[in-house]
Amino acid sequence: MKIAVTSTGKNLDSPMDPRFGRAAYILIVDSDTMAFEVLDNAENVNAFKGAGIQAAVMISDKKADVLLTGFCGPNAFKTLEAASVKVAGDVSGTVREAVAAYVDGNVTLVSTPNAQGHW
């Protein structure tokens, strides 16, 4: 399974970034092997608007099955939902800890956004 995790750094021991659209990096982790790919999200960090939608498209293009993050706004959530990417919000710790928690069934998927949109 491919798990997208918002991150402040480029490795599995980096702390998660609680922001989705404006996270510094998004790691795409293979939950079976723990191999990962780093997506640099710098273009979206300072975007005027649409950061969440663009980040959602990036992880959808990488065929992620689920997103682990802190907060996900309504537009990004709709985009992820349309791409059949499940979302788990309010996740914290390192990227490695978040993936382990998800695999162990200790992460709750959300059915609605848990952040307000930015206008």
CYANA upper distance limits for C-alpha pairs under 8 A (distance plus 0.5 A):
  1 MET  CA     30 ASP  CA      6.19
  1 MET  CA     31 SER  CA      5.99
  1 MET  CA     32 ASP  CA      7.39
  1 MET  CA     64 ALA  CA      8.16
  1 MET  CA     65 ASP  CA      6.99
  2 LYS  CA     28 ILE  CA      6.77
  2 LYS  CA     29 VAL  CA      6.06
  2 LYS  CA     30 ASP  CA      5.27
  2 LYS  CA     31 SER  CA      6.81
  2 LYS  CA     63 LYS  CA      7.58
  2 LYS  CA     64 ALA  CA      5.26
  2 LYS  CA     65 ASP  CA      5.93
  2 LYS  CA     66 VAL  CA      7.49
  3 ILE  CA     27 LEU  CA      8.45
  3 ILE  CA     28 ILE  CA      6.04
  3 ILE  CA     29 VAL  CA      5.57
  3 ILE  CA     30 ASP  CA      6.89
  3 ILE  CA     31 SER  CA      7.26
  3 ILE  CA     64 ALA  CA      6.10
  3 ILE  CA     65 ASP  CA      6.48
  3 ILE  CA     66 VAL  CA      5.65
  3 ILE  CA     67 LEU  CA      6.47
  3 ILE  CA     68 LEU  CA      7.76
  3 ILE  CA     99 VAL  CA      7.80
  4 ALA  CA     26 ILE  CA      6.87
  4 ALA  CA     27 LEU  CA      6.07
  4 ALA  CA     28 ILE  CA      4.95
  4 ALA  CA     29 VAL  CA      6.77
  4 ALA  CA     59 ILE  CA      7.28
  4 ALA  CA     64 ALA  CA      6.48
  4 ALA  CA     65 ASP  CA      8.22
  4 ALA  CA     66 VAL  CA      6.64
  4 ALA  CA     67 LEU  CA      5.15
  4 ALA  CA     68 LEU  CA      6.62
  5 VAL  CA     16 MET  CA      7.70
  5 VAL  CA     26 ILE  CA      5.97
  5 VAL  CA     27 LEU  CA      5.72
  5 VAL  CA     28 ILE  CA      7.00
  5 VAL  CA     29 VAL  CA      8.10
  5 VAL  CA     67 LEU  CA      6.36
  5 VAL  CA     68 LEU  CA      5.33
  5 VAL  CA     69 THR  CA      6.56
  5 VAL  CA     95 VAL  CA      6.89
  5 VAL  CA     98 ALA  CA      8.34
  5 VAL  CA     99 VAL  CA      8.44
  6 THR  CA     16 MET  CA      6.09
  6 THR  CA     17 ASP  CA      5.69
  6 THR  CA     18 PRO  CA      7.50
  6 THR  CA     19 ARG  CA      7.64
  6 THR  CA     20 PHE  CA      6.63
  6 THR  CA     23 ALA  CA      6.36
  6 THR  CA     24 ALA  CA      8.13
  6 THR  CA     25 TYR  CA      6.53
  6 THR  CA     26 ILE  CA      4.99
  6 THR  CA     27 LEU  CA      6.96
  6 THR  CA     67 LEU  CA      8.49
  6 THR  CA     68 LEU  CA      7.22
  6 THR  CA     69 THR  CA      6.01
  6 THR  CA     95 VAL  CA      8.22
  7 SER  CA     14 SER  CA      6.94
  7 SER  CA     15 PRO  CA      6.54
  7 SER  CA     16 MET  CA      4.67
  7 SER  CA     17 ASP  CA      4.97
  7 SER  CA     18 PRO  CA      8.41
  7 SER  CA     23 ALA  CA      6.84
  7 SER  CA     24 ALA  CA      6.83
  7 SER  CA     25 TYR  CA      5.57
  7 SER  CA     26 ILE  CA      6.08
  7 SER  CA     27 LEU  CA      7.28
  7 SER  CA     95 VAL  CA      7.23
  8 THR  CA     14 SER  CA      6.69
  8 THR  CA     15 PRO  CA      6.33
  8 THR  CA     16 MET  CA      6.30
  8 THR  CA     17 ASP  CA      5.58
  8 THR  CA     23 ALA  CA      7.28
  8 THR  CA     24 ALA  CA      5.86
  8 THR  CA     25 TYR  CA      6.54
  9 GLY  CA     14 SER  CA      5.56
  9 GLY  CA     15 PRO  CA      7.55
  9 GLY  CA     24 ALA  CA      7.61
  9 GLY  CA     25 TYR  CA      6.85
 10 LYS  CA     14 SER  CA      7.23
 10 LYS  CA     25 TYR  CA      7.35
 10 LYS  CA     27 LEU  CA      7.91
 10 LYS  CA     38 VAL  CA      6.69
 11 ASN  CA     27 LEU  CA      8.36
 11 ASN  CA     38 VAL  CA      8.41
 11 ASN  CA     95 VAL  CA      8.22
 12 LEU  CA     94 THR  CA      7.34
 12 LEU  CA     95 VAL  CA      5.50
 12 LEU  CA     96 ARG  CA      5.44
 13 ASP  CA     94 THR  CA      5.90
 13 ASP  CA     95 VAL  CA      6.48
 13 ASP  CA     96 ARG  CA      6.43
 14 SER  CA     94 THR  CA      5.85
 14 SER  CA     95 VAL  CA      6.56
 15 PRO  CA     92 SER  CA      8.25
 15 PRO  CA     93 GLY  CA      6.25
 15 PRO  CA     94 THR  CA      4.62
 15 PRO  CA     95 VAL  CA      6.69
 16 MET  CA     69 THR  CA      7.84
 16 MET  CA     92 SER  CA      6.49
 16 MET  CA     93 GLY  CA      6.41
 16 MET  CA     94 THR  CA      5.77
 16 MET  CA     95 VAL  CA      6.13
 17 ASP  CA     23 ALA  CA      6.10
 17 ASP  CA     24 ALA  CA      7.75
 17 ASP  CA     69 THR  CA      7.62
 17 ASP  CA     70 GLY  CA      7.61
 18 PRO  CA     23 ALA  CA      7.79
 18 PRO  CA     69 THR  CA      6.24
 18 PRO  CA     70 GLY  CA      4.44
 18 PRO  CA     71 PHE  CA      6.43
 18 PRO  CA     90 ASP  CA      8.17
 18 PRO  CA     91 VAL  CA      8.15
 18 PRO  CA     92 SER  CA      7.70
 19 ARG  CA     23 ALA  CA      5.64
 19 ARG  CA     69 THR  CA      7.28
 19 ARG  CA     70 GLY  CA      6.38
 19 ARG  CA     71 PHE  CA      5.97
 19 ARG  CA     72 CYS  CA      7.65
 20 PHE  CA     52 GLY  CA      6.91
 20 PHE  CA     55 ALA  CA      7.95
 20 PHE  CA     69 THR  CA      6.61
 20 PHE  CA     70 GLY  CA      7.56
 20 PHE  CA     71 PHE  CA      6.61
 20 PHE  CA     72 CYS  CA      6.26
 21 GLY  CA     44 ASN  CA      7.09
 21 GLY  CA     45 VAL  CA      7.67
 21 GLY  CA     51 ALA  CA      5.23
 21 GLY  CA     52 GLY  CA      4.20
 21 GLY  CA     53 ILE  CA      7.70
 21 GLY  CA     54 GLN  CA      7.92
 21 GLY  CA     55 ALA  CA      5.94
 21 GLY  CA     56 ALA  CA      8.14
 21 GLY  CA     72 CYS  CA      8.13
 21 GLY  CA     76 ALA  CA      8.09
 22 ARG  CA     41 ASN  CA      7.67
 22 ARG  CA     42 ALA  CA      8.48
 22 ARG  CA     44 ASN  CA      6.23
 22 ARG  CA     45 VAL  CA      4.75
 22 ARG  CA     46 ASN  CA      7.84
 22 ARG  CA     51 ALA  CA      6.78
 22 ARG  CA     52 GLY  CA      7.62
 23 ALA  CA     41 ASN  CA      7.04
 23 ALA  CA     45 VAL  CA      7.01
 24 ALA  CA     40 ASP  CA      7.24
 24 ALA  CA     41 ASN  CA      5.92
 24 ALA  CA     42 ALA  CA      6.58
 24 ALA  CA     45 VAL  CA      7.12
 25 TYR  CA     38 VAL  CA      7.24
 25 TYR  CA     39 LEU  CA      6.15
 25 TYR  CA     40 ASP  CA      5.42
 25 TYR  CA     41 ASN  CA      5.60
 25 TYR  CA     42 ALA  CA      8.02
 26 ILE  CA     38 VAL  CA      6.60
 26 ILE  CA     39 LEU  CA      5.60
 26 ILE  CA     40 ASP  CA      7.23
 26 ILE  CA     41 ASN  CA      7.32
 27 LEU  CA     36 PHE  CA      6.86
 27 LEU  CA     37 GLU  CA      6.15
 27 LEU  CA     38 VAL  CA      5.17
 27 LEU  CA     39 LEU  CA      6.50
 28 ILE  CA     36 PHE  CA      5.87
 28 ILE  CA     37 GLU  CA      5.66
 28 ILE  CA     38 VAL  CA      7.01
 28 ILE  CA     39 LEU  CA      8.08
 28 ILE  CA     59 ILE  CA      8.23
 28 ILE  CA     62 LYS  CA      8.21
 28 ILE  CA     64 ALA  CA      7.53
 29 VAL  CA     34 MET  CA      6.31
 29 VAL  CA     35 ALA  CA      6.37
 29 VAL  CA     36 PHE  CA      4.81
 29 VAL  CA     37 GLU  CA      7.16
 29 VAL  CA     99 VAL  CA      8.42
 30 ASP  CA     34 MET  CA      5.55
 30 ASP  CA     35 ALA  CA      5.95
 30 ASP  CA     36 PHE  CA      6.64
 31 SER  CA     35 ALA  CA      8.32
 31 SER  CA     99 VAL  CA      7.49
 31 SER  CA    103 VAL  CA      7.87
 41 ASN  CA     45 VAL  CA      6.94
 41 ASN  CA     55 ALA  CA      7.78
 42 ALA  CA     46 ASN  CA      7.87
 43 GLU  CA     47 ALA  CA      7.24
 44 ASN  CA     50 GLY  CA      8.43
 44 ASN  CA     51 ALA  CA      5.34
 44 ASN  CA     52 GLY  CA      8.34
 44 ASN  CA     54 GLN  CA      7.72
 44 ASN  CA     55 ALA  CA      7.73
 45 VAL  CA     51 ALA  CA      7.57
 47 ALA  CA     51 ALA  CA      6.36
 49 LYS  CA    118 HIS  CA      7.75
 49 LYS  CA    119 TRP  CA      7.89
 50 GLY  CA     54 GLN  CA      6.69
 51 ALA  CA     55 ALA  CA      6.63
 52 GLY  CA     56 ALA  CA      6.51
 52 GLY  CA     72 CYS  CA      8.17
 52 GLY  CA     73 GLY  CA      7.73
 52 GLY  CA     75 ASN  CA      7.44
 52 GLY  CA     76 ALA  CA      5.17
 53 ILE  CA     57 VAL  CA      6.76
 53 ILE  CA     75 ASN  CA      6.79
 53 ILE  CA     76 ALA  CA      5.11
 53 ILE  CA     79 THR  CA      6.78
 54 GLN  CA     58 MET  CA      6.81
 55 ALA  CA     59 ILE  CA      6.95
 55 ALA  CA     76 ALA  CA      8.28
 56 ALA  CA     60 SER  CA      6.57
 56 ALA  CA     76 ALA  CA      6.47
 56 ALA  CA     79 THR  CA      6.77
 56 ALA  CA     80 LEU  CA      6.23
 57 VAL  CA     61 ASP  CA      6.53
 57 VAL  CA     79 THR  CA      7.88
 57 VAL  CA     80 LEU  CA      8.21
 58 MET  CA     62 LYS  CA      7.03
 59 ILE  CA     63 LYS  CA      6.97
 59 ILE  CA     64 ALA  CA      6.24
 60 SER  CA     64 ALA  CA      6.31
 60 SER  CA     80 LEU  CA      7.76
 60 SER  CA     83 ALA  CA      6.76
 60 SER  CA     85 VAL  CA      7.62
 64 ALA  CA     85 VAL  CA      7.06
 65 ASP  CA     84 SER  CA      7.85
 65 ASP  CA     85 VAL  CA      5.58
 65 ASP  CA     86 LYS  CA      6.87
 66 VAL  CA     85 VAL  CA      5.56
 66 VAL  CA     86 LYS  CA      4.95
 66 VAL  CA     87 VAL  CA      6.18
 66 VAL  CA     88 ALA  CA      7.99
 67 LEU  CA     85 VAL  CA      7.33
 67 LEU  CA     86 LYS  CA      6.66
 67 LEU  CA     87 VAL  CA      5.34
 67 LEU  CA     88 ALA  CA      6.58
 68 LEU  CA     87 VAL  CA      6.79
 68 LEU  CA     88 ALA  CA      5.49
 68 LEU  CA     89 GLY  CA      6.79
 68 LEU  CA     91 VAL  CA      6.83
 68 LEU  CA     98 ALA  CA      7.71
 68 LEU  CA     99 VAL  CA      8.47
 69 THR  CA     87 VAL  CA      8.27
 69 THR  CA     88 ALA  CA      6.84
 69 THR  CA     89 GLY  CA      5.67
 69 THR  CA     90 ASP  CA      6.96
 69 THR  CA     91 VAL  CA      6.01
 69 THR  CA     92 SER  CA      7.94
 70 GLY  CA     88 ALA  CA      8.39
 70 GLY  CA     89 GLY  CA      5.33
 70 GLY  CA     90 ASP  CA      4.72
 70 GLY  CA     91 VAL  CA      5.61
 70 GLY  CA     92 SER  CA      7.15
 71 PHE  CA     89 GLY  CA      6.09
 71 PHE  CA     90 ASP  CA      6.84
 71 PHE  CA    113 PRO  CA      8.19
 71 PHE  CA    114 ASN  CA      6.23
 71 PHE  CA    115 ALA  CA      6.13
 72 CYS  CA     76 ALA  CA      7.02
 72 CYS  CA     77 PHE  CA      6.70
 72 CYS  CA     89 GLY  CA      7.38
 72 CYS  CA    113 PRO  CA      6.05
 72 CYS  CA    114 ASN  CA      6.20
 72 CYS  CA    115 ALA  CA      6.00
 73 GLY  CA     77 PHE  CA      6.46
 73 GLY  CA    113 PRO  CA      5.74
 73 GLY  CA    114 ASN  CA      6.77
 73 GLY  CA    115 ALA  CA      5.05
 73 GLY  CA    116 GLN  CA      5.84
 73 GLY  CA    117 GLY  CA      5.68
 74 PRO  CA     78 LYS  CA      6.63
 74 PRO  CA    112 THR  CA      8.21
 74 PRO  CA    113 PRO  CA      5.68
 74 PRO  CA    114 ASN  CA      8.39
 74 PRO  CA    115 ALA  CA      7.59
 74 PRO  CA    116 GLN  CA      7.13
 74 PRO  CA    117 GLY  CA      6.35
 75 ASN  CA     79 THR  CA      6.80
 75 ASN  CA    117 GLY  CA      7.46
 76 ALA  CA     80 LEU  CA      6.64
 77 PHE  CA     81 GLU  CA      6.49
 77 PHE  CA     87 VAL  CA      8.24
 77 PHE  CA    112 THR  CA      7.89
 77 PHE  CA    113 PRO  CA      6.36
 78 LYS  CA     82 ALA  CA      6.59
 79 THR  CA     83 ALA  CA      6.88
 80 LEU  CA     84 SER  CA      6.73
 80 LEU  CA     85 VAL  CA      5.58
 80 LEU  CA     86 LYS  CA      7.62
 80 LEU  CA     87 VAL  CA      8.23
 81 GLU  CA     85 VAL  CA      6.20
 81 GLU  CA     86 LYS  CA      7.27
 86 LYS  CA    109 LEU  CA      7.37
 86 LYS  CA    110 VAL  CA      8.41
 87 VAL  CA    109 LEU  CA      6.04
 87 VAL  CA    110 VAL  CA      6.37
 87 VAL  CA    111 SER  CA      8.25
 88 ALA  CA    107 VAL  CA      7.25
 88 ALA  CA    108 THR  CA      6.35
 88 ALA  CA    109 LEU  CA      4.76
 88 ALA  CA    110 VAL  CA      6.01
 89 GLY  CA    108 THR  CA      8.11
 89 GLY  CA    109 LEU  CA      7.49
 89 GLY  CA    110 VAL  CA      6.98
 89 GLY  CA    114 ASN  CA      7.46
 91 VAL  CA     98 ALA  CA      7.28
 91 VAL  CA    107 VAL  CA      7.85
 92 SER  CA     98 ALA  CA      7.15
 93 GLY  CA     97 GLU  CA      6.44
 93 GLY  CA     98 ALA  CA      6.74
 94 THR  CA     98 ALA  CA      6.65
 95 VAL  CA     99 VAL  CA      6.77
 96 ARG  CA    100 ALA  CA      6.72
 97 GLU  CA    101 ALA  CA      6.54
 98 ALA  CA    102 TYR  CA      6.71
 99 VAL  CA    103 VAL  CA      6.65
100 ALA  CA    104 ASP  CA      6.54
101 ALA  CA    105 GLY  CA      6.75
101 ALA  CA    106 ASN  CA      5.46
101 ALA  CA    107 VAL  CA      6.50
102 TYR  CA    106 ASN  CA      6.09
102 TYR  CA    107 VAL  CA      5.50
